[in-house]
Amino acid sequence: MIRITQQRDKCIGCNYCVEAALHRWRMSKKDGKCTLIGSKEKRGFHSVIVGDDEYEENVVAAEVCPVKIIKVEQL
């Protein structure tokens, strides 16, 4: 299992995470920021726990994020 965390308020809407992990990230039409699909928000951080099969593509999403607001950790 892995935990993906995003600090959404700091997102600049570059779309890199969507390109890296299409089924886990989506651009919001309301504010132009990326949304972590399936996540829950707590104190400005959006988190979701998913299977290990999503690890590599979300690590890439975290690495290509220009504002470094995505963290991926194994549980």
N, C-alpha and C positions, 0 to 999 in steps of 0.2 A: 504494500500500500504506500502511496505517496500523498503528500499534502501540497497543494498549489495555493499560494497566497499572492494577492495583488493589492497594492495600495492605489485604488482606482482614482482617487481625487487628483493624483499627480500624473495621470495618464495624459499623453499629448495626442493620442489617436493616430499614431503612425501606421497601424495595421500590421506590423511585423509579426506580432504574436498570432494573429489570425492566419497569416501565411504559413507559419511554422506548425501550428496545431489547429487546423480548421474546425474540427469537431468539438473543441473545448473553448474556443474564443470566438466572439462575434462583435462587430462594430455596432454601437448603439445609434439609431437614427435620431434619437432625442437630443443627445449632447455630443455625438461624434467621438466618444471614448470607447475603448475596448471593454467588453463585459466578459467575465469569467463565468461560463455557462455552468449552472448547477451550484453556484457558490452561495454562501450566506455571509451577510455583512455584520461585522462587530467592530465598533470603534474605528471606522474608516478602512478596515482591512476586509477583503473578500477572500474567503477560503473554501476549498472543496477537497475532499479526500477521494481519491480514485485508485484504480488498479495500477500495478507496475507496468502494464503494457503502454501507458501514456507517459512514462518517465522521459524517454529520450527526446520526443518531440517537444515536450514542455520545457526541458532543459535548454533546448535550442531557442524556444520562445523567450526564456529568461535572459539568455546570452545576447540575443539580438535587440532586446528592449533598450532604446537609447537613454531612457531615464532610470533604468535599473529598479523597477518597482515590482518585479515578479520574482518570487522565490519558490523553489521546488526542493522538497526534502523527503527523504525516505523515512517511513515510520517503522 
